[in-house]
Amino acid sequence: MADGDDNRRDNWRAVLVALALVVLATGWFLMSWTVMHTPPVEAVGEALGVAFGLLILVSVVGAVRRRP
């Protein structure tokens, strides 16, 4: 039973991390487009770059936390 609780907790954590990633990338896009007056296509590219960088950071942190 404890394993099922751990899996549910890990699933919720993954959902929250994904949601945070989407919110941050969307915020970056909006800031780049509206505040810095970057063309929308370039703003999307910047937001995708930020999202990719955050995914790498999350992956490294997860690997460090789970090492034996």
Secondary structure, 3 states (H helix, E strand, C coil): CHHHHHHHHHHHHHHHHHHHHHHHHHHHHHHHHHHCCCCHHHHHHHHHHHHHHHHHHHHHHHHHHHCC
